[in-house]
Amino acid sequence: MLATVSNAVGTSSNTGITLYELWSLFFSGFAIFISIIIPLIQFLYKKYKRLKITIIPFERTALALSFSDVGSYIRLSFCIECRNQDTTVKKVIAQVVRKSDRQTCSFEWFAFDSVYINWFGSNASNRINSMSYARPYKIKADTLEPFIIEFSGNGFDDLKRFCIERNKQLQLFRQFSGGEFKSPEDVRNKFKEWNQLEYTNMINKLSQYFFWEPDEYTITIKILHDLGKTDMSTFSFILKPDETDSLKRNFEYAIFNGVVPMQSNIINKTLS
């Protein structure tokens, strides 16, 4: 009987978990835990790490100013540096403030220009083929994306009526003058002789939308992106009197465009 009890006790002790097996089970469970928690932490860190957007203007010709039958308008060349997270740029707005009188002019993006084609000074077909309408744009995390953006003029909608009336007047002028002109000055002088009042009205209408007076300016670039958030950067530039005079010569370009080819004046500026 004692032998039977002894055998039973020996059998019971052999079926228990040894210390070695207990530690092995612990380390196995810990390894599984680590294999799950580390990727989870990495995922959460990347997901909730703050998105950071930096606007970096091109070193040369970051800003181009002009004037036409859509009013005063601008073209911006810059890079968007996107850190930590992907983002989608929903809209870009540029707000320009004149220092002396605090007058403000806001512009919304209108078109993308190709960053591979410098179309200033090239023919019109190159410019048209390199442009596309502005649209939401996806930027990957930790990348630097270049943009060349043309913004709609400050008279983009209202001056459409001006263009319609101008085209009617120019059509009548062509019929009256016979359509032969020696120079742009010849066109201007003959048009003024034909209808001085209409010429003055056109100049006055365009003057309402001319923003580029000699002065100091600040320009704030606003990037609207995911979840309604906005990042912005402010820069400055100076417009000189001779540059303003050059832009004002575009009044006649806006009036007589389509009658004779006339050079449109563009002022390129760096941003500081």
Secondary structure, 3 states (H helix, E strand, C coil): CHHHHHHHHHHHHHCCCCHHHHHHHHHHHHHHHHHHHHHHHHHHHHHHCCCEEEEEECCCCCEEEEEECCEEEEEEEEEEEEECCCEEECEEEEEEEECCCCCEEEEEEEEEECCCCCCCCCCHHHHHHCEEECCCEEECCCEEEEEEEEECCCCCCCHHHHHHHHHHHHHHHHHHHCCCCCCHHHHHHHHHHHCHHHHHHHHHHHHCCCCCCCEEEEEEEEEECHHHCEEEEEEEEEECHHHHHHHHCHHHHHHHCCCCCCCCCCEEECCC
